[in-house]
């Protein structure tokens, strides 16, 4: 969704990079009913990570299986994370770690 990408760029992209002594712009904390912006950031982040893992530096696809690992104890962003990964054609998902 180009609108989603444009909203993210408009809010978080810093032309020329941020100054060394300035922090990155913070994201909202996850809550039971997250904002559309937070869901979009999660979708975009997971899409980008999977897409980058599935492609070479020249954007040509690699011949490999790529998956993501979602921590079960971090439940709130799971759906938007999976959606972004699925859009990038993630091959598998592992769930686990963190619940004794």
C-alpha positions as CSV (number, residue, x, y, z in Angstrom):
1,X,0.0,0.0,0.0
2,X,1.7,3.1,-1.2
3,X,-0.3,5.3,1.2
4,X,1.0,3.3,4.1
5,X,4.6,3.7,2.9
6,X,4.2,7.4,2.2
7,X,2.7,8.1,5.7
8,X,5.7,6.3,7.3
9,X,8.2,8.2,5.2
10,X,6.6,11.5,5.9
11,X,6.8,10.9,9.6
12,X,10.0,9.0,10.2
13,X,12.4,9.7,7.2
14,X,15.1,12.2,7.9
15,X,16.6,13.6,4.7
16,X,20.4,13.3,4.9
17,X,20.2,11.3,8.1
18,X,19.7,12.3,11.7
19,X,22.2,14.2,13.7
20,X,24.5,12.0,15.9
21,X,23.4,13.5,19.1
22,X,19.6,13.3,18.3
23,X,17.6,10.2,19.1
24,X,15.4,8.4,16.7
25,X,11.8,9.3,16.7
26,X,10.1,7.0,19.2
27,X,7.2,4.6,18.3
28,X,4.1,4.2,20.3
29,X,3.9,1.4,22.9
30,X,1.7,-1.5,22.0
31,X,-1.7,-1.5,23.7
32,X,-4.8,-3.8,23.5
33,X,-6.2,-1.5,20.7
34,X,-3.2,-0.2,18.8
35,X,-3.5,2.8,16.5
36,X,-3.5,2.3,12.7
37,X,-0.1,3.9,12.6
38,X,1.4,1.3,14.9
39,X,-0.1,-1.5,13.0
40,X,1.2,0.0,9.7
41,X,4.7,0.3,11.1
42,X,4.6,-3.3,12.2
43,X,3.4,-4.5,8.7
44,X,6.0,-2.4,7.0
45,X,8.8,-3.4,9.2
46,X,8.1,-7.1,8.8
47,X,7.5,-6.8,5.1
48,X,10.9,-5.0,4.7
49,X,12.8,-7.6,6.8
50,X,11.4,-10.5,4.8
51,X,11.8,-8.8,1.4
52,X,15.4,-7.9,2.2
53,X,16.2,-11.5,3.3
54,X,14.7,-12.9,0.1
55,X,16.7,-10.6,-2.2
56,X,20.3,-10.0,-3.2
57,X,21.8,-6.5,-3.0
58,X,20.8,-6.0,-6.7
59,X,17.1,-6.8,-5.8
60,X,17.3,-10.2,-7.6
61,X,15.6,-13.0,-5.7
62,X,17.6,-15.6,-3.9
63,X,17.0,-19.3,-4.2
64,X,16.4,-20.0,-0.5
65,X,13.7,-20.5,2.1
66,X,13.1,-17.5,4.5
67,X,11.2,-17.6,7.7
68,X,10.5,-15.4,10.7
69,X,10.5,-16.2,14.4
70,X,7.8,-14.5,16.5
71,X,8.1,-14.7,20.3
72,X,4.9,-16.1,21.8
73,X,5.2,-13.9,24.9
74,X,5.0,-10.7,22.7
75,X,1.5,-11.2,21.5
76,X,0.1,-7.8,20.6
77,X,2.0,-7.2,17.3
78,X,1.7,-10.8,16.0
79,X,-1.1,-10.3,13.6
80,X,0.3,-7.2,11.9
81,X,3.8,-8.8,11.9
82,X,2.5,-12.0,10.2
83,X,0.6,-9.9,7.7
84,X,3.7,-7.9,6.6
85,X,5.7,-11.1,6.4
86,X,3.0,-12.8,4.3
87,X,2.9,-9.9,1.9
88,X,6.6,-10.4,1.4
89,X,6.0,-14.1,0.8
90,X,7.6,-15.4,3.9
91,X,8.1,-19.2,3.6
92,X,7.5,-20.2,7.2
93,X,6.8,-18.9,10.7
94,X,8.2,-20.2,14.0
95,X,6.3,-19.3,17.2
96,X,7.8,-20.0,20.6
97,X,10.4,-18.9,23.1
98,X,9.8,-17.1,26.3
99,X,7.0,-18.9,28.0
100,X,8.3,-21.2,30.7
